[in-house]
Amino acid sequence: MWLPTPIYERIPQFWFLLGLLFMSSGTYIGFDYQLSFLYFAVGFACSIWGVWIYAMRLHARKSLKAQQKLERQQRYAAEQAEKAEGKSGENLTRSAQSTA
């Protein structure tokens, strides 16, 4: 399912905020009420889920950036090798033509 970028980027913040709201609701109700522990547990789980999503995206973006950098370096090295090979080939043909 495709989501627009602004929504996709805010999903970890949404989960974290939802978790904070659940935890604050559980605290507001008070721990005398039995469901307040459930509110607190769900809030904690939502908060951890939001942090996990953010961490996974951060890791994926860093690894993608490193992979792109490596590909650019390899491409640059290949272009430099082609240029060096082309110049040496030119020099050989020029020297062959000048001796002939």
Beta strands, then each sheet from edge to edge (+ up, - down):
end
